[in-house]
């Protein structure tokens, strides 16, 4: 695909942003960057530790700085953390610096995918489903307002999702060629 902008994956935890992002980057011969992993690498600390020491506000500040840095790169696939859309500055930067793809998944699917994951500070509570539903209600409108494309990931293989993303992004870039 020629003239392909940065591809930026947004969506809730458990939507498959990292898995799909790696496959998408490989498919397009691009570098894959995960904002959460980059934060951990640069800080030398994992996200639960950052939340414990700096709180969510401190983490969100680091996240904003990382999104600024990553979106200044070219020819990359970026996976953001689920809460990246909470700040207007992040939403604006994501829209300005690439094609934003919202990987939509249901709360039920999220629960299955993150059931045993202990690396998610916001879910270290007994009422995980309630937390996920509240986050969904708050964030889904922000994901939709930020995204150029919405792709459902429930009960689909990562490869099928990647194929759909490639098709749909190609239609955005060159709608006439995509119809041929």
C-alpha positions in Angstrom: 0.0 0.0 0.0 1.5 3.3 -1.0 1.0 6.5 0.8 -0.3 4.7 3.9 -0.4 6.9 7.0 0.5 5.8 10.4 -2.1 3.3 11.7 -3.2 3.8 15.3 -5.2 1.2 17.2 -7.4 2.4 20.0 -10.0 0.5 22.1 -10.5 -1.1 25.5 -8.3 -3.5 27.2 -8.7 -7.0 25.8 -9.7 -5.7 22.3 -6.5 -7.2 20.8 -4.6 -4.0 20.1 -1.2 -5.5 20.7 -1.8 -8.8 19.0 -3.5 -7.3 16.0 -1.0 -4.4 15.9 2.0 -6.8 15.6 0.3 -8.8 12.8 -0.7 -5.6 11.0 2.8 -4.2 11.2 4.3 -7.4 9.9 1.7 -7.5 7.1 2.7 -3.9 6.1 6.4 -4.2 6.8 6.2 -1.5 9.4 7.5 -1.0 12.9 5.0 -1.8 15.7 5.0 0.3 18.8 2.8 -0.3 21.9 2.5 2.9 24.0 2.2 0.9 27.3 5.3 -1.2 26.5 7.2 1.9 25.5 6.3 3.7 28.8 7.5 0.6 30.7 10.7 0.4 28.8 11.5 4.1 29.2 10.6 4.2 32.9 12.1 0.9 33.8 9.0 0.1 35.8 5.8 -1.8 35.0 2.4 0.0 34.8 1.0 -1.3 38.1 4.1 0.2 39.8 3.6 3.5 38.1 -0.1 3.5 39.1 0.9 2.7 42.7 3.6 5.4 43.0 2.2 8.2 40.7 -1.5 7.4 40.6 -3.6 7.3 37.5 -2.9 11.0 36.9 0.8 10.4 36.8 0.4 7.5 34.4 -1.8 9.6 32.1 0.8 12.3 32.0 3.5 9.8 31.0 1.0 8.3 28.4 0.4 11.7 26.9 4.1 12.3 26.5 4.6 8.9 24.9 1.7 9.4 22.5 3.3 12.7 21.4 6.6 11.0 20.8 5.2 7.9 19.0 2.9 9.9 16.7 5.9 12.0 15.6 7.3 8.9 13.9 6.4 7.9 10.4 5.5 4.5 8.8 4.5 2.9 12.1 1.6 0.9 13.6 0.8 2.1 17.1 -1.3 0.4 19.8 -2.4 2.8 22.5 -3.5 2.0 26.0 -7.3 1.8 26.6 -7.4 5.1 28.4 -5.4 7.1 26.0 -8.6 8.7 24.6 -9.5 10.2 28.0 -7.4 13.3 27.2 -8.5 15.6 24.4 -4.9 16.4 23.5 -4.3 12.7 22.9 -7.5 12.4 20.7 -6.5 15.4 18.7 -2.9 14.2 18.2 -4.1 10.7 17.2 -6.5 12.1 14.6 -3.9 14.5 13.2 -1.0 11.9 12.9 -2.6 8.8 11.4 -5.6 6.7 10.5 -7.2 5.7 13.8 -8.8 2.3 14.0 -11.2 1.5 16.9 -11.0 -2.2 17.8 -14.5 -2.7 19.3 -15.2 -5.5 21.6 -17.9 -6.2 24.1 -17.5 -6.2 27.9 -18.3 -9.9 27.9 -15.4 -10.6 25.5 -13.1 -8.3 27.6 -13.9 -10.3 30.7 -12.9 -13.5 29.0 -9.7 -12.0 27.6 -8.4 -10.3 30.8 -9.7 -12.9 33.3 -6.3 -13.9 34.6 -4.3 -10.8 33.7 -2.8 -9.2 36.9 -1.1 -6.4 35.0 -4.1 -4.2 34.7 -4.3 -1.8 37.7 -7.8 -0.6 37.1 -9.1 -4.2 37.3 -7.5 -5.2 40.5 -11.0 -5.3 42.2 -13.6 -8.0 42.7 -16.2 -6.1 40.6 -14.3 -6.3 37.3 -17.4 -6.5 35.2 -18.9 -3.3 36.7 -15.5 -1.5 36.2 -15.4 -2.6 32.6 -19.0 -1.5 32.0 -18.4 1.9 33.5 -15.2 2.3 31.4 -17.1 1.2 28.3 -19.9 3.7 28.9 -17.4 6.5 29.3 -14.9 5.6 26.6 -16.9 4.1 23.8 -18.2 7.5 22.6 -14.6 8.9 22.8 -13.2 5.9 20.7 -15.9 6.5 18.1 -15.4 10.2 17.9 -11.6 9.7 17.5 -11.7 6.7 15.0 -11.7 6.8 11.2 -12.6 3.1 11.1 -14.4 0.9 13.6 -13.6 -2.9 13.4 -15.3 -5.5 15.6 -12.9 -8.1 17.1 -15.3 -10.3 19.0 -15.1 -14.0 18.1 -12.8 -13.2 15.1 -9.3 -14.3 14.5 -6.6 -11.7 14.7 -5.7 -12.5 11.0 -9.3 -11.8 9.9 -9.3 -8.5 11.7 -6.0 -7.5 10.1 -7.3 -8.4 6.6 -10.4 -6.2 7.3 -8.3 -3.3 8.5 -6.0 -3.4 5.4 -9.1 -3.5 3.1 -10.9 -0.6 4.8 -7.8 1.6 5.1 -7.1 1.0 1.4 -10.6 2.3 0.6 -10.0 5.4 2.6 -6.7 6.1 0.8 -7.8 5.3 -2.7 -11.6 4.7 -2.9 -11.5 4.2 -6.7 -8.8 1.5 -6.7 -10.6 -0.4 -3.9 -13.6 -0.7 -6.1 -11.7 -2.1 -9.0 
